[in-house]
């Protein structure tokens, strides 16, 4: 599935994310596969990328 804009992609990702009760890394992978995008794009759309980048930087 290809999207016209970043906003359209994020809307679709967030729609899928909202269905999940207790999301895990496996859910991120499944959404990425289903929508044919990267795990990083899923993380960005659901707001986890900045958090994970920040956490990694704290541990350096």
Secondary structure, DSSP 8 states (H G I E B T S, - for coil): ---SSHHHHHHHHHHHHHH-SS--HHHHHHHHHHHT--HHHHHHHHTHHHHHHHHHHHT-
